[in-house]
Amino acid sequence: MARLLIGLSLGYFLVMLDTTIVTVALPALSPSLPAQQWISNGYTLTFAAFLLTAGAWSDRFGARRVFAAGLLSFAVLSGLSALAFSTPLLIALRALLGVAGALLVPSSLALIAAAYPVPAARAKAMGVWAAVSGTGLVAGPLLGGLLTEAFGWRAIFLANVPVAAVAWALARSAPPSPARPGRIDVVGRLSAVVALSTLTYALIERSWGALLLSAAAAAVFVRSQRHPAAILPARLFRDRAFPLGLAAGAIVNFGLSGVLFVLSLYFQESRGYPPSATGLAFLPLTIPTAFNPIFTGRLVARIGPRIPAVTGFVVMAGGTLLQAASASAALSVVALALLGFGVSLAIPSLLASVVAAAPPELTGIAGGALNASRQTGAALGVAILGALLAHATTSIALVAAAGVLLAGAVTVSCSFMKQETPCR
């Protein structure tokens, strides 16, 4: 069972590693700033857009098959990325890598839920899953810099191939997942992809046309979800922990990605840090995400998700406010550590609660929906706090982020209350 859990966790590790490993190598990949943005954002855009569809595929075709397809695709596309001979081709391959990454997340969650049917054991397993993936965030910038300097930028993509092979060797013991054939929600899937992808594009490019298209696609999606084969079945929303968990997931990534964006600019433009020093400055934030989720999983198994989740949001808000109040480098270490510990308390708790709120046959969809909401929240955080930063100080932007995170604390508190005591 431990081998299976490590293999499934390595799948998510690949997703997180590929999110950050490319950052340090961007100047070597292209001298053009727009090209650098799309090499990075092409992956994020398709990853966010296909998560919900990947969750539906996991439940329809079997989580084991989808996880295997995701690993194989990720390895092959990584190898092809290392051989890319032009920037447009690399951007296209990065976009396809995002689709492969989307296949890995909900399927691994569904396999963990099936392997650990007891809620307490499942919470511990999800803590391990989140901790192993968290090391991808830590290792990405450091590994990317080392590989690029020693072997060139192509090495950062080749590094994915052996990790994918090890992940599959360990995860082969997963029991075959039953396929659940039925009607395919074509309109729901297409409208969800269009809504999420155009929203991400609108936030990156600040395009009103794309934003209107996203709103129209979202309206089509909501209207299409009124039949038993819907990609996001209505019965998922019977337990309010599910929709409020999705909202909280968007908020936690709004705060995390938004604050990272604001502080990246602040450290380099105001403090004069070079990129390498900026990466090192974020270690107090990233290191807790590599080990604290294991503790959080055990804590959730013992006392439930409410207290860890609320505490996580409050600690995130406190760290953000501390950073806003002081320009001291020493206090930045404390503030970023608080943010990292808060993230690693909140995310595993939300995973456990959302998966527990879903029927067993819909855990893949539930996992995909949570991660799609988180990626959407990340895009919103960068866009909104970036726009605020253009007209206000860094401190004001951070205070705004802290306010959103405190709203997240209220949201998760409400989501775990009994139905007869609604939050007002």
Steps between C-alpha positions, in 0.01 A plus 500: 500500500788737579651436155169587336466822701853612411440424133175698495668785689785512249241559227391821670864578579563510123213745453632736769865463393419598143316806628815646659804333339461704182503837680875532549570374147274750319781740394684204345183382324427828321616864510145618431290593804166408335646164397625441855152578636333254264755224561399526865131584462425252220539219752290672768222591258435148368555345842223715649271459200509118487490410870122468512490295182785282629299429815205387289728280288642347817154393614383392154804304374652396833748694713781246446478527121489879507794522744707267278409702189597821679839364607581362154393825331699709748817297440468505120414871481785587735744314275360679193529836682869433554534453122295811405669701224286817517325713761147453353548121505618512862197710599268248329670208676474681835126542439467127433702431818234694689234260368712201607546657844125548529452125443725416797337703777135382527592141407761479778247642747241244393751215537597620849132521598447142378816367668422669832121474555526583873484882536777520762742290291401692188577834667849374595558372147396833349743672736781286356374570144504877565841485673671311216351736244608795715862399456449568129440866581818507710717305255380672183690832508817349651505196269418715198791732568748216556397302191493806274848613607652151481331348194283766334125562506409173326603309813210646702251312282701178483495491883126420484548173312666285771263640766200394290652154454553456874147626572348240266717218638372578851138568402451185289363326808190721490192283455326539162232767525158412361394706199158656525368534145213731439395813320784744424433858601652656188350846553604508865857391428554737210343798678705432815824489299408818311391683818815416699748545215356833383481624860868414548586669168294808592681534832844456344439729201237727667262442210138610546394299196640179648335583832159538333552172314589332830183633663288377208662155512448486877130578454473220242677265741264576790196457278632168366543343845136394537513134403628180667812479278613855581876549536437663839192314632258689719524237774855617571348820635264334747770521767594867527855401596554440127412842349646689795811283477536602135468867599759454774734325256481801266570734792807312627663512157389860449700589810799276429554584133404865540741553789780317318449726199498820706802400707699386196475852360561659842814298577657572162387858437500643854762292679717447195522120534622310192274214380713234675477684833126547449460125458694439820293765681188289439646188664336580839166480315566192288680277750197456735293377204739205470450357850213667684217337294591165660435651843183663367373166366544342843338798665199484268471126565489572874284813534343554157570764234332809646758619756808434278334670202388810691838521674676474165312795352553712814873420507529586128326831560723572801819435302377721216416784739840468670670532161285805421589668830878466484782535249739302721670205329497307829126549543450394137639160592245470781216632283573261214536206739156582641359512149658163418371334816155647440486364145610155615227500766221621272547300177509143642199584718305624198596191299378270775171684547412535130577135421308387809199708393483331158339160430767230449429472127554877454828550685689556173263778399517649850882502496505654153249767600704597808824530307327691218365749755848533653663572164228753418559666836873516426438679171261742671753570776776596256266710283316686778794563731716589199241757388480636855878522516499723192300764690602446863790394720621150568368524857147583383502207258613267779235632739236433233631144463483452877138616498411240236676229704301595812185464289628153420516421872132592531415293190661181629351552845155515342562200276570268796206615711195279534223565254263612775733783607555698181757778480356844452 
